[in-house]
Amino acid sequence: MYLLATMAFFGSAFAGSKAVVAHVPHQIAAALRFGGGALILLLLLVFIGRKTRGAVLTRQQIVRAAAVGLIGVFAYNLFFFWGLSLAPSIDGSIIVPVLSPVITTAILLALGREKASGARIGGLALGVAGAVVFFIGAGGTGVDAGGSRLTGDLVFLLGALAWAIYSIASKKVLVGMDPLRATTFGTLAGALALLVFAAPSFPDVEWSALSSVTWVNIAYLAIGPTAVAYLFYYRGLRVVSPSTATVIMFTVPVFGVTCAVTFLGESFSGLQLAGAAVMLAGALLAVTQGRFRQGSSRRATEQTARPAEPVRAVESDGQESLNRG
């Protein structure tokens, strides 16, 4: 449920952020969203962190959390908002959540941390083929003279790469660190980098001309899809397997497309729809091949062998997933 709520927030962020970049430069939109999110997380850490004090963090843990935040907050959102300034939000809500698991699986296979199989290789190939079809569709419809929609979709692809790296690195941050502190340090580091990057553009904005609706939208993005969503994401990663997390991410397009169509009136071509379907099929095949069935069988075996300790069996399975990450 933590991860599903996160994906609902993430899906709504595409349309919400698109509305904001219509009024301010994309780098400022990113800085406002995560600057506000970082402040909210700091307040939560001050008031909630007192009640849930954990072990004293080492300098290495803090640096690691900050470094991961530079990837998942700064790099990802730099591409995220840049892409939104060029292409419809509906494109990003499909490209990023569908291709991120495909890229994650490809990286893990390349590093030797996952085993290759015919199904997985076929799934990766199918995902890439679907992406090609989707990009061809973006290049053929709804494009201005500069071809901005296709360019924006390629920028979204870079965002998917950044999120894949962030997802892999996040598991190590959670070792010995509670989700709230890990989220806060990572978001703070990324937000500071975004503020530095956006600083030259702040004088160009007519702040008095921004409507109350725009400010409410910025506040929502800072609270929901940023502070709450990133905290929920870390909490979810602590208790579920990597395959479960990646599959739940496939619900983001549902929320993202619904918000884009309902609030922004966006649409995509039939060729893009076909490409999205092929991408989704390939991604599911690549990241789930045999995992759920094997995981369920292993848990059932452990519970049968130790009927008096069913809770410990599940906890051990979760800890094994965390250690593998």
Helices and strands as residue ranges (DSSP letters): H 2-21, H 26-48, H 59-69, I 70-75, H 76-86, H 89-110, H 118-140, H 148-173, H 179-198, G 199-204, G 207-209, H 212-222, I 223-228, H 229-239, H 242-248, G 249-251, H 252-259, I 260-264, H 270-288, H 291-305, H 310-324
